[in-house]
Amino acid sequence: MREDPHDPLAAFLAGLGLVDHHVHGALRRQVPRERFESMLTEAPSGPSVGTVFDSQVGFAIRTWCAPLLDLPRHATADVYWARRCELGEDEVNQRLLRATGTAVYLLETGYLGDAVLDPPAHAAAAAARVREVVRLEAVAEALLAESGSADRFASEYPARLAERAAGAVGTKTILAYRHGFDLAPERPGTDAVTRAAGTELARAGGGTPRITDPTLLSYLRWCGVDLGLPLQVHCGYGDPDLSLHRANPLLLTDWLRLVEPTGVPVMLLHNYPFHREAGYLAQVFDNVYFDVGLGVNYAGAASRSIIAESLELGPFHKQVFSSDAWGPAELHLLGSLLWRRGVASVIGAWVDADEWSLADAQRVLRLIASENAERVYRLS
Ligand SMILES: [Zn+2]
């Protein structure tokens, strides 16, 4: 890492403010250690063998977060955990969030909202601005539960979405979790949507539906396009609700062909291990953008190669910074810190070899750190 304060690229990166274009709230309150460890992976619970601290993300926490909690680098997991409990969640959140150098968080609020800070509370803890991103499926499920009507769903959903997204800067779909990208790319007809809504309501048996019907999911993503706000699409790595091979963004190709003429930005999230595929899609489709959040946090000291691969085909105007942190503020901190270290190492080597000028490096870093997101989400 270029930590020499006289190194112009290191000094530039240290002062570079971020827009985290896809992220969730920090933990609202302290949780038991086992629950905390399970939040550091995409596994649904902690491992039966060993500890999550024995992984790249665990080592990265002990290296980079420990000093922010007044501990030496590489403090043991037990020492780290004890200090974390002693300080309490509010103090840990403030210290770690404020060390990220993030000016604006685009917070997606659709996942286990009770466990994490809501937008105003996250903004206060981080001393940063927060804008909201609305999850298409959550709005649809609330509407179906409230109305109980399949007949009115197709006509009521666009208005409900517009109302719910009135102050938001984007929408998000979790189609990858609920079905996968292998579904018909065309917009479904109203009759088919009504039938699908009826099926979901019947399956829910009076409770809140969990939409998995491909016709209905397809309708939601088209309503997201119609709304016109940037549409975030979870791609790649995630918890075992999804089948990874069906979350490859290349499976979106036919749908992207149909969406491209609308000009609505499609933001491919995370993508790991398909970040090279995402870079390709961002090159060939004018409205496609991508990030490598999530994978970077979890890969810790090995995240440099993910960042290097993201800078292969992906045009520099089509990449956006994200941490995709949810819960422990360690993940918010690592998303920022590991990205800064990764680009310093990868781009710094190109500057040293005079393959890139320093001025070009700084310009591209500003684009990815904040300017692309500010432009696409119209933040200013
Ligand atoms: Zn996310």
Residues whose N, C-alpha, C, O or C-beta is under 5 A from the ligand:
A	BS01	ZN	D324
